[in-house]
Each structure stands twice: as C-alpha cells, then as structure tokens.
Amino acid sequence: MTRPSVCVTLVTCNSQPYIRECLESVLRQDYPVEVVVVDNASLDGTRMELAAFEGRVRVVLNDRNTGFASAQNQAISACRSDWVLTLNPDVLLHPGFVAGLLDSSQHDARVGTLCGKLLRIGKGFEPLPSPIIDSTGIYFTPNLRHFDRGSGEADEGQYPDTEYVFGASAAAAMYRREMIEDVAGSDGFFDPDFFAYREDADVAWRAQLLGWRCLYVPEAVGHHVRRVRPGPRGNVPAVLNMHSVKNRFLMRVKNTTGGVLSEHWSPILLRDLVITGGCLFYEPSSLPAFYRFFQALPGAIRKRREIMARRRVSDEYLAQWFAEEPRALPLPEYALR
C-alpha cells in the first residue's frame, strides 16, 4: 500500500532566530516529507538561512508581506501532497511527529485535520525548567472566543487520549488534501482577508460546518515558542490586536449558525460590547479594524452563502462545541477496528 505523501509548508517573515533549527527538525522526521517555504519579504538574515537548505527545501520569495493566510495558500498550492502540515518557524518537531499523526488518520475517513501535543519552549529554543502545554487543539467558548486547549498548564500527563477536538492551531496542523479542496473558497484555504491571526480558527469552524473532524494525537509532540499569547493586549503588537478584532467579526459573519446564535446570544453580545468599548476608550489603535471589517463584509457575506449552501451538520452538533470548558469527543469504538 502506497504511503500518503506529506508536504510541510512554512511562512517566514524575519524568522532568522528560528528557521534553521525548525527546518532541521522537519528534515529529521522518520517519514519522508516535501518542504515549501514562502518568505514574506524578510529584512533580517532569514533568506540567508534558507539558502543553506537549497536542494532540500523549495523556497518562494515574496517581494512584500502578503500576510500569513495568503502566503500559506501559496505554499499549499505549490505542492500536491495527500496531506499538508502547516508549521510556524518557531516550532521544533520530535522525529516521529508526522508518522504519529498519519498512523491515527486511519481511524476515520472524515478526519480532515490532525494535531499533536505542542509544549512551550523558551526564546531561542531554550528548554523550560518544567514542561508546559502550549496547545492540544483549539476550542470555542459561548461568547465565540477561541483558545488553545491546555495552554499554560503544567504538563502532568493530562490529555492522554486520541480524541476529537474542534480544531487545530496552524502552528502545527496537518490537513487532508481532500478537506483542503472541499472547504477552500475561491481565494484559498485560509481566508486572505484575515491577513494574520484567527485564520486557523476560521478554517476549523468551516471544516466542522462541512462535516470534517479534527483528531488530537498525544503521541505526536512538538515544541512552540509562542511569541503571541492570551493576556494583556499591551504585550501584543498593535497590528495583531487590530487584525484580531477585525477577524473575530469576519469569522462570525461567515460561520455562525442560527442555533449557536440563539443559544449563546447573551455572552456574544456582551463580548461585542466589551470589544467595541475597549477599542473606543482604551485601544484606539484597533479602531481601523472596524473600517477594514466593513470593507471585507461583502466578501464575507458571499463566502457565508457558499458555506451555508453546503453545510452538512446540524445546529445541535455544532452547539455542543461552544462551552466554557474545552470539549472533546471520544474516538468511537467502531473507528478503532
């Protein structure tokens, strides 16, 4: 039986401190992979580092920063593999990461996304004194915020089971080509209107609407620097805060169903008021998000119509995922046979 092919896709932008070790960890995988890197006009030594991998890695050089979403679409389109592993340059993979994910993909043909256990690592890939979880998949709360499951928790062996989660962090997410083609819009798999931030949550929600599942595999382990974390917004670059606000509303317009809205309208409305008030009175640098949102709104409405016309799951199924605590569903017994 022919083994599925895998392409690892990375987007770099001033990623010199990380990209060499990241790529070396990719090329040390005990499963053969193709690698495509799209560089978004780096001004540091990233391109010099990439040149050292000539012949082992395919590199696309953009003359401007097109954003993470658009550049990942470039990389995904540049390969024709059965599976695509999107990877941030500040991630190190254990050698069995790819093989571990693929072994579990055989459980269920409707699994379109695979994710492993990401642990935190210090700047410069320096080990932390004790292991801390970075992500074991993403989940949504009733007010439509999304978080990495287990983020910031000391790793004491929790999340030990292979199980279904809502979606995966694109820092290290493996997507089935069939699903990519099924859920992609006319402008690509990741929505380029997002530019950066929340594009993986948008993909996860869209995939759920179209009946695809995400499987968490604890045996596949990687380490992530995680330079942007939930917490005080002053610690996050202003441009990312702005895109975060814009993309929250774009994602809502595209994906929210009537059942989710009717069940959770109160926390959703409260959160919207908090965000709007925060931008008006405390974070004026994010006010351009509303202008950009209205600019992208006609396209978001068109994309919503396309998604909802092909929706394959019920409101009841979707609503179960929007909870205060992370939700996971066990792997059905029949899928293990």
Secondary structure, DSSP 8 states (H G I E B T S, - for coil): -----EEEEEEESS-HHHHHHHHHHHHT-SS--EEEEEEE---SSHHHHHHTTBTTBEEEEESS---HHHHHHHHHHT---SEEEEE-TTEEE-TTHHHHHHHHHTT-TTEEEEEEEEEE-BGGGB--SS-BEEES-EEE-TTS-EEETTTT-B-SS-S-S-EEESB--TTEEEEEHHHHHHH-BTTBSS-GGG-SSSHHHHHHHHHHHTT-EEEEEEEEEEEE--SS-SS-GGGS-HHHHHHHHHHHHHHHHHH--HHHHHHHHHHHHHHHHHHHHHHHHT-GGGTHHHHHHHHHHHHHHHHHHHHHHT--S-HHHHHTTB-SS---EE--GGGG-
